Amino acid sequence: MNRLSLLLAVVLLTSLPGCRQEAASAQQKNGEHATVSQQMDSYQEKAEARLRELKRNIDELNTKASKQGGEARKQFDRQIADLDRQRATVQKQLDKLKTSSQQAWRDMKPNLEAAMKNLEAAYQHAAADLKK
């Protein structure tokens, strides 16, 4: 009798219009949460890949710059040190992003994206200088 009463209560509650609407709303929120979570994961993976590629490019640039002499070498050392600092800053922002809530992620993403673009631009500038 207990199970039958419980089953009846569940059927009645889920068949009421208000309960169905609340259940649908809860499902929608869970779906949105999953979508944002997937977006976060995808963005983080892409950002990490971009950062790894930039690190490889900076290391390669450093190898090429090490063959320079005199004042040119000093200039490239400064540029590469600046690139390494910027890369470390981007890495810290990315690490912080990984542990952030969805709302914090939305707030932090534009800053991380801007820092990444600045790093890429600085790398391009240094690489162009080395070619001269």
Residue, then its C-alpha position, 0 to 999 in steps of 0.5 A: m500500500n505504501r508503494l502504491s500511495l507513493l506512485l500515485a502521488v508521483v503520478l498526480l504531481t507530475s501530471l499537474p500543469g504547474c509541476r510539469q512546467e517546473a520540471a520542464s524549466a529545470q530540464q531547460k536550465n540543466g541543458e543550458h548549464a551543460t551547453v555552457s560547460q561544453q563551450m567552456d571546455s571547448y574554449q579552454e582546449k582551443a586556448e591551451a592549444r594556441l598557447r602551446e603553439l605560441k610557446r613552440n614558436i617563441d622557443e623557435l624564435n629564441t633559437k634563431a635569435s641566439k645566432q644574432g650578435g651584438e646589439a641585435r641579440k640584446q634587442f631579441d633577448r628583451q623581446i623574448a623575455d617580454l614574450d615569455r612574461q606575456r605567455a606566463t600571464v596568459q597561462k595564469q589567466l587560463d588556469k584561473l579560467k579553468t576553475s571559474s564558475q560559468q558567470a566568471w568564465r563569461d566575464m573573464k573570457p574577453n580579457l583572456e582573449a585580448a591577452m592572447k591576441n596581444l601575445e600573438a601580435a607581440y610574437q609576430h612583431a618579434a618574428a618580423d624584426l628577426k627577419k630584417 
